[in-house]
Amino acid sequence: MDFEFDKDDKMLRGVIGAILGAVLAMGLWCLLGYFGKMAFICGFALCLGVIGGYYLFGNGMSIGGLVICGVILLAAVFFSVRISYGLWLYNKLDGTMSFGDCYSKIMELLETLGEKGSFYKDLALGYLFTVGGGFILLFKLGIIDN
């Protein structure tokens, strides 16, 4: 199957679809993160949600659309890991701080608990899983040839 980029995709609609797909996949990421799991499936789901959302809502995929999807993926991984850690801190502190406070002061709290390194490790793993999932998805769609 040979994939051809569209020149007349609906970029604004595609961006909306990519963001919706990212939000759904971020929910899965945070749910698994809540249980202390980080899985390759989260990176694949994020790629599928973003690229699939763009493709479906935008009626195709242009090269510009693929670049936009890449930017959305980078942001989505960062916020997924950050929200997961915010939830973890909120639960660890037994509700003595609101989730918003935990989220906004995440680095200070992690440094106090000695967990700052694990945040960066999970962020790096998140990007690695997402890139791996993205390559698998791009191969399956025929965007990248063998």
Buried (B, 14 or more C-beta within 10 A) or exposed (E): EEEEEBEEBBBEBBBBBBBBBBBBBBBBBBEBBEEEEBBBBBBBBBBBBBBBBBBBBBBBBBEEBBEBBBEBBEEBBEBBBBBBBBBBBBEBBEEEBEBEBBBEBBEEBBEEEEBBEEBEEBBEBBBEBBBBBBBBBBEEBEBEEE
